[in-house]
Amino acid sequence: MLILGTASLSPCVSFPPSPKFPHPNPNLNLNLFLLSHPSFTPISLHPIQFPSRSKRFLSPNAPNFIVAASAKAEPLKVIISGAPASGKGTQCELITQKYGLVHISAGDLLRAEVAAASENGKLAKEYMEKGQLVPNEIVVMMVKERLLQLDSQQKGWLLDGYPRSSSQAAGLEDYGIRPDVFILLDVSEDILVERVVGRRLDPLTGKIYHLVYSPPKNDEIASRLTQRFDDTEEKVKLRLCTHHENVDDVLSVYKDITVKVNGNLTKENVFAQIDAALTHVVEQRKMNSRSVAA
Ligand code: AP5
């Protein structure tokens, strides 16, 4: 479907994300082409950023642009959640390989700050070492900014380990940032501890290994593997307590789109369940956009 029309948009106007002005059809991605520009640069505006009903963004003196909009399925948006070491990072690797989503891990963003020894990183480390949630002042903007970057908007995103509290979930809702599906990895506690203590990371490739379940393929890789500072039996118990304190609040926000996955199985079998759920969502969205275009 191609829609042609005119719009009076100020070229300097900014589009703050606001849930109060959602696009009327969330399955439509409006690719706007400002045809007055010599290079016809396509500008893709995400629905939550498009203040379609807001007169306060329109200027009476603004030039008229011709707008062409095509109906296209929105990129997929996924949240993956689960206790510490339930396999979120491992599954994210497989999901991004198949679905090409942008992986945004709250833990990885925080560890990057810790490694850079920034002020935020130094403060975050104090909480991470105690297995507690890092304060929202540090984590909320960090994740929101990454979600709103162009690659996440265009390719879709896979949010890992966020939100972890009712206030973080409410913050996303306030910005109109809502996933299509919320995957919950369900793993029994004794398995979690075993997974944490055996986990190793390859600093060169970022790949996650386990000394027993997913060992490195050769001695060269084995020799450079590192262990996370919070991957001890003592610390994982603290992280688990924090998880149990918050998980129900987060689940209550997403209960209508939650898919609970048995995470006790091999990583291939866990992925098969996730893959089936995501395929279902993708198929449904294709059907919806076809019926809009018809
Ligand atoms: P974060 O880094 O998110 O840690 P986590 O939630 O504790 O989860 P992990 O990364 O430990 O595990 P995972 O589920 O990714 O498992 P993985 O795939 O590696 O957060 C760290 C800290 O940062 C938090 O404690 C908190 O302080 C802070 N933080 C993070 N987010 C925050 C937020 N939103 N707000 C405030 N603070 C925040 O797998 C684990 C091991 O098991 C690996 O060795 C893997 O090879 C193995 N494995 C995986 N799947 C399988 C399988 N199916 N079978 C056998 N082995 C498997």
Boltz pocket constraint, residues with backbone or C-beta under 6 A from the ligand:
constraints:
  - pocket:
      binder: B
      contacts: [[A, 82], [A, 83], [A, 84], [A, 85], [A, 86], [A, 87], [A, 88], [A, 89], [A, 90], [A, 91], [A, 106], [A, 107], [A, 108], [A, 110], [A, 124], [A, 127], [A, 128], [A, 129], [A, 131], [A, 132], [A, 133], [A, 134], [A, 135], [A, 139], [A, 160], [A, 161], [A, 162], [A, 163], [A, 164], [A, 168], [A, 195], [A, 196], [A, 198], [A, 199], [A, 200], [A, 208], [A, 209], [A, 210], [A, 211], [A, 213], [A, 214], [A, 239], [A, 263], [A, 264], [A, 265], [A, 266], [A, 267], [A, 268], [A, 270]]
      max_distance: 6.0
